């Protein structure tokens, strides 16, 4: 399995607060399935980062596409990239 990092910003929309529980439920489901390594906003709350585990980029993109925040365009400037850990471990 490969690791993928998703970074994103937020649109100024009330949907962010309104659909936060749906977004978190999606992330928790991914965690339970073993596809989520870690996720959270940056401390200034203007953007976030999600680390995913998937077979390939298409599979990682499918996980992102299922997120209510993606579907409702709550997030913007999404960047999904494969990431290789050189030092340390996420196991």
KEMARMI-26500 format. One record per residue: residue in one letter; x, y, z of N, C-alpha, C, O, CB in turn. Coordinates in Angstrom, 3 decimals, m for minus. Glycine has a CB too. Layout:
a	X	Y	Z	X	Y	Z	X	Y	Z	X	Y	Z	X	Y	Z
...
This chain:
x	0.834	m1.179	0.000	0.000	0.000	0.000	0.881	1.246	0.000	1.930	1.293	0.642	m0.950	m0.003	1.211
x	0.437	2.212	m0.714	1.148	3.474	m0.801	0.476	4.507	0.098	m0.689	4.364	0.470	1.201	3.972	m2.259
x	1.228	5.543	0.438	0.697	6.655	1.204	0.446	7.841	0.286	1.210	8.095	m0.645	1.655	7.042	2.340
x	m0.628	8.558	0.558	m0.982	9.746	m0.211	m1.319	10.863	0.763	m1.959	10.642	1.791	m2.176	9.465	m1.177
x	m0.874	12.071	0.419	m1.159	13.242	1.239	m2.101	14.150	0.462	m1.828	14.527	m0.678	0.151	13.995	1.633
x	m3.204	14.492	1.096	m4.155	15.448	0.538	m4.047	16.729	1.345	m4.187	16.716	2.568	m5.620	14.887	0.556
x	m3.797	17.835	0.659	m3.859	19.145	1.293	m4.977	19.924	0.634	m5.286	19.713	m0.539	m2.499	19.905	1.183
x	m5.580	20.819	1.387	m6.719	21.574	0.858	m6.958	22.813	1.703	m6.544	22.889	2.860	m7.989	20.698	0.818
x	m7.636	23.785	1.099	m8.123	24.955	1.809	m9.629	24.851	1.918	m10.231	23.876	1.469	m7.703	26.268	1.097
x	m10.229	25.860	2.515	m11.676	25.870	2.697	m12.305	27.059	1.983	m11.764	28.164	2.005	m12.027	25.901	4.185
x	m13.430	26.829	1.361	m14.255	27.930	0.859	m14.960	28.568	2.052	m15.230	27.898	3.049	m15.294	27.430	m0.218
x	m15.252	29.838	1.950	m16.007	30.538	2.981	m17.488	30.222	2.782	m18.188	30.907	2.036	m15.743	32.085	2.932
x	m17.949	29.178	3.456	m19.323	28.712	3.290	m19.842	28.156	4.614	m19.083	27.538	5.360	m19.409	27.639	2.176
x	m21.111	28.362	4.913	m21.681	27.782	6.130	m21.730	26.251	6.081	m21.913	25.601	7.110	m23.081	28.331	6.355
x	m21.567	25.680	4.888	m21.583	24.215	4.762	m20.447	23.559	5.542	m20.551	22.401	5.947	m21.492	23.813	3.293
x	m19.367	24.302	5.748	m18.245	23.721	6.498	m18.705	23.305	7.885	m18.435	22.182	8.312	m17.072	24.724	6.602
x	m19.386	24.178	8.587	m19.881	23.850	9.931	m21.073	22.900	9.859	m21.180	21.967	10.655	m20.276	25.131	10.686
x	m21.959	23.142	8.909	m23.173	22.337	8.795	m22.890	20.879	8.489	m23.611	19.999	8.958	m24.062	22.903	7.731
x	m21.856	20.608	7.712	m21.578	19.230	7.284	m20.342	18.625	7.946	m19.866	17.570	7.528	m21.406	19.191	5.790
x	m19.819	19.295	8.985	m18.613	18.813	9.653	m18.791	17.397	10.199	m17.893	16.566	10.062	m18.229	19.758	10.783
x	m19.932	17.115	10.814	m20.163	15.775	11.369	m20.141	14.708	10.277	m19.635	13.607	10.499	m21.505	15.731	12.115
x	m20.686	15.023	9.096	m20.651	14.077	7.970	m19.217	13.845	7.514	m18.822	12.715	7.225	m21.504	14.596	6.792
x	m18.440	14.929	7.451	m17.028	14.841	7.070	m16.269	13.960	8.068	m15.505	13.081	7.669	m16.390	16.256	7.001
x	m16.481	14.197	9.356	m15.803	13.406	10.387	m16.249	11.946	10.363	m15.440	11.047	10.591	m16.065	14.004	11.769
x	m17.517	11.706	10.091	m18.011	10.324	9.981	m17.311	9.611	8.830	m16.942	8.443	8.954	m19.550	10.301	9.773
x	m17.131	10.306	7.719	m16.419	9.725	6.578	m14.984	9.390	6.973	m14.500	8.298	6.675	m16.434	10.692	5.370
x	m14.302	10.316	7.637	m12.917	10.071	8.056	m12.840	8.919	9.048	m11.926	8.098	8.971	m12.310	11.337	8.676
x	m13.783	8.848	9.974	m13.792	7.735	10.934	m14.010	6.395	10.240	m13.420	5.387	10.629	m14.879	7.953	11.990
x	m14.847	6.384	9.225	m15.062	5.153	8.449	m13.764	4.736	7.764	m13.411	3.557	7.763	m16.188	5.352	7.395
x	m13.059	5.693	7.187	m11.776	5.388	6.545	m10.769	4.864	7.572	m9.999	3.949	7.278	m11.212	6.642	5.839
x	m10.776	5.444	8.774	m9.882	4.986	9.845	m10.173	3.522	10.190	m9.264	2.699	10.294	m10.038	5.879	11.106
x	m11.450	3.225	10.363	m11.841	1.852	10.702	m11.460	0.866	9.607	m11.139	m0.285	9.900	m13.340	1.778	10.958
x	m11.491	1.299	8.353	m11.141	0.443	7.216	m9.619	0.330	7.024	m9.152	m0.504	6.248	m11.786	0.987	5.937
x	m8.856	1.161	7.726	m7.407	1.142	7.585	m6.889	2.020	6.458	m5.708	1.950	6.119	m6.948	m0.253	7.367
x	m7.748	2.844	5.873	m7.340	3.713	4.760	m6.868	5.088	5.218	m6.207	5.798	4.460	m8.488	3.877	3.791
x	m7.194	5.469	6.438	m6.789	6.771	6.965	m5.646	6.594	7.944	m5.727	5.785	8.868	m7.975	7.485	7.643
x	m4.582	7.353	7.740	m3.447	7.350	8.659	m3.611	8.460	9.683	m3.457	8.227	10.882	m2.117	7.513	7.895
x	m3.922	9.665	9.222	m4.119	10.814	10.097	m4.825	11.908	9.305	m4.746	11.956	8.077	m2.760	11.326	10.675
x	m5.518	12.786	10.028	m6.211	13.897	9.369	m6.437	15.014	10.373	m6.587	14.774	11.571	m7.561	13.432	8.757
x	m6.458	16.229	9.866	m6.778	17.354	10.726	m6.480	18.679	10.064	m5.786	18.746	9.049	m6.023	17.251	12.013
x	m7.020	19.740	10.656	m6.785	21.076	10.127	m5.456	21.626	10.628	m4.930	21.163	11.640	m7.929	22.016	10.516
x	m4.917	22.607	9.925	m3.776	23.348	10.430	m4.276	24.234	11.566	m5.469	24.529	11.636	m3.088	24.192	9.299
x	m3.395	24.655	12.440	m3.826	25.369	13.647	m4.517	26.698	13.355	m5.283	27.183	14.188	m2.642	25.615	14.536
x	m4.262	27.299	12.189	m4.964	28.545	11.865	m6.349	28.292	11.261	m7.084	29.235	10.966	m4.128	29.376	10.897
x	m6.699	27.018	11.081	m8.010	26.571	10.597	m8.355	27.025	9.182	m9.527	27.021	8.806	m9.064	27.054	11.524
x	m7.361	27.415	8.398	m7.611	27.840	7.024	m7.431	26.718	6.023	m7.812	26.853	4.861	m6.702	28.978	6.665
x	m6.853	25.608	6.465	m6.566	24.501	5.556	m6.411	23.226	6.371	m6.361	23.259	7.601	m5.285	24.780	4.713
x	m6.337	22.105	5.667	m6.187	20.833	6.347	m5.305	19.875	5.575	m4.903	20.142	4.442	m7.531	20.211	6.580
x	m5.012	18.751	6.216	m4.151	17.723	5.639	m4.708	16.360	6.027	m5.101	16.139	7.172	m2.670	17.884	6.119
x	m4.736	15.457	5.063	m5.172	14.083	5.302	m4.121	13.152	4.705	m3.697	13.337	3.564	m6.597	13.812	4.683
x	m3.705	12.155	5.477	m2.786	11.131	4.984	m3.589	9.849	4.808	m4.199	9.340	5.749	m1.567	10.916	5.966
x	m3.573	9.341	3.579	m4.343	8.149	3.229	m3.421	6.999	2.850	m2.294	7.204	2.398	m5.308	8.451	2.078
x	m3.922	5.796	3.043	m3.241	4.582	2.583	m4.136	3.967	1.511	m5.311	3.695	1.756	m2.963	3.558	3.779
x	m3.565	3.749	0.306	m4.358	3.198	m0.802	m3.445	2.442	m1.754	m2.225	2.605	m1.732	m5.119	4.322	m1.559
x	m4.057	1.616	m2.587	m3.301	0.815	m3.567	m2.609	1.689	m4.601	m1.470	1.425	m4.986	m4.227	m0.172	m4.273
x	m3.305	2.737	m5.052	m2.754	3.613	m6.085	m3.473	4.956	m6.022	m4.377	5.148	m5.208	m2.892	2.972	m7.503
x	m3.068	5.876	m6.882	m3.652	7.213	m6.846	m5.143	7.203	m7.159	m5.903	7.979	m6.578	m2.934	8.114	m7.822
x	m5.563	6.340	m8.063	m6.990	6.270	m8.394	m7.809	5.856	m7.170	m8.888	6.399	m6.931	m7.228	5.279	m9.555
x	m7.307	4.911	m6.408	m8.013	4.470	m5.200	m8.026	5.573	m4.146	m9.032	5.766	m3.463	m7.360	3.199	m4.626
x	m6.922	6.291	m4.011	m6.865	7.410	m3.068	m7.835	8.507	m3.494	m8.544	9.071	m2.660	m5.428	7.972	m2.971
x	m7.867	8.808	m4.785	m8.780	9.837	m5.303	m10.237	9.440	m5.032	m11.062	10.294	m4.707	m8.554	10.052	m6.828
x	m10.551	8.154	m5.164	m11.918	7.690	m4.894	m12.295	7.934	m3.435	m13.437	8.289	m3.145	m12.059	6.191	m5.234
x	m11.349	7.747	m2.512	m11.615	8.013	m1.100	m11.902	9.495	m0.876	m12.813	9.852	m0.130	m10.426	7.565	m0.232
x	m11.124	10.349	m1.523	m11.326	11.799	m1.412	m12.670	12.192	m2.002	m13.387	13.014	m1.433	m10.190	12.566	m2.118
x	m13.007	11.608	m3.136	m14.252	11.951	m3.822	m15.497	11.564	m3.025	m16.569	12.126	m3.247	m14.290	11.280	m5.173
x	m15.367	10.614	m2.106	m16.492	10.190	m1.272	m16.739	11.112	m0.080	m17.780	11.024	0.571	m16.255	8.789	m0.778
x	m15.789	11.989	0.203	m15.889	12.893	1.349	m16.963	13.951	1.099	m16.946	14.603	0.055	m14.527	13.567	1.630
x	m17.897	14.132	2.036	m18.920	15.163	1.858	m18.338	16.556	1.618	m18.920	17.346	0.875	m19.816	15.197	3.065
x	m17.201	16.866	2.234	m16.578	18.167	1.996	m16.148	18.319	0.538	m16.233	19.414	m0.020	m15.373	18.354	2.920
x	m15.693	17.248	m0.076	m15.326	17.297	m1.496	m16.584	17.409	m2.348	m16.657	18.240	m3.253	m14.506	16.042	m1.903
x	m17.556	16.584	m2.061	m18.787	16.556	m2.851	m19.523	17.883	m2.827	m20.137	18.266	m3.823	m19.699	15.466	m2.348
x	m19.473	18.595	m1.704	m20.189	19.862	m1.557	m19.302	21.072	m1.849	m19.722	22.214	m1.662	m20.757	19.973	m0.156
x	m18.074	20.817	m2.308	m17.128	21.892	m2.621	m16.846	22.780	m1.409	m16.653	23.988	m1.549	m17.666	22.742	m3.768
x	m16.822	22.175	m0.216	m16.411	22.902	0.980	m14.914	23.163	0.917	m14.440	24.207	1.363	m16.779	22.116	2.266
x	m14.172	22.210	0.361	m12.725	22.370	0.238	m12.359	22.907	m1.140	m13.105	22.756	m2.108	m12.012	21.035	0.494
x	m11.201	23.533	m1.201	m10.692	24.084	m2.455	m9.204	23.818	m2.539	m8.571	23.421	m1.561	m10.986	25.605	m2.566
x	m8.660	24.041	m3.715	m7.213	23.889	m3.929	m6.701	22.543	m3.432	m5.629	22.456	m2.833	m6.457	25.014	m3.229
x	m7.485	21.491	m3.689	m7.091	20.147	m3.263	m5.887	19.665	m4.064	m5.837	19.796	m5.287	m8.265	19.162	m3.419
x	m4.923	19.108	m3.345	m3.739	18.531	m3.976	m3.502	17.157	m3.367	m3.285	17.037	m2.161	m2.485	19.452	m3.796
x	m3.543	16.137	m4.186	m3.321	14.760	m3.750	m2.023	14.275	m4.362	m1.866	14.268	m5.583	m4.511	13.830	m4.150
x	m1.090	13.868	m3.508	0.218	13.419	m4.001	0.659	12.172	m3.255	0.412	12.030	m2.057	1.275	14.533	m3.848
x	1.311	11.276	m3.972	1.879	10.103	m3.319	3.070	10.558	m2.486	3.823	11.447	m2.884	2.300	9.013	m4.362
x	3.225	9.937	m1.329	4.258	10.343	m0.386	5.030	9.119	0.094	4.448	8.077	0.393	3.642	11.100	0.811
x	6.328	9.264	0.159	7.183	8.176	0.626	7.880	8.614	1.911	8.557	9.642	1.930	8.225	7.770	m0.464
x	7.721	7.854	2.963	8.386	8.130	4.224	9.837	7.676	4.100	10.108	6.518	3.786	7.666	7.417	5.416
x	10.759	8.590	4.348	12.188	8.274	4.275	12.773	8.031	5.650	13.592	7.130	5.835	12.947	9.396	3.585
x	12.357	8.828	6.607	12.843	8.692	7.977	11.653	8.618	8.906	10.722	9.414	8.783	13.777	9.867	8.369
x	11.666	7.690	9.819	10.554	7.502	10.737	9.615	6.425	10.215	9.931	5.709	9.264	9.796	8.818	10.946
x	8.463	6.326	10.852	7.510	5.298	10.468	6.099	5.730	10.819	5.873	6.405	11.824	7.846	3.970	11.146
x	5.170	5.340	9.997	3.755	5.572	10.268	3.024	4.272	10.535	1.794	4.249	10.546	3.104	6.302	9.106
x	3.740	3.212	10.746	3.127	1.908	11.024	2.656	1.799	12.433	2.117	0.764	12.825	4.087	0.800	10.740
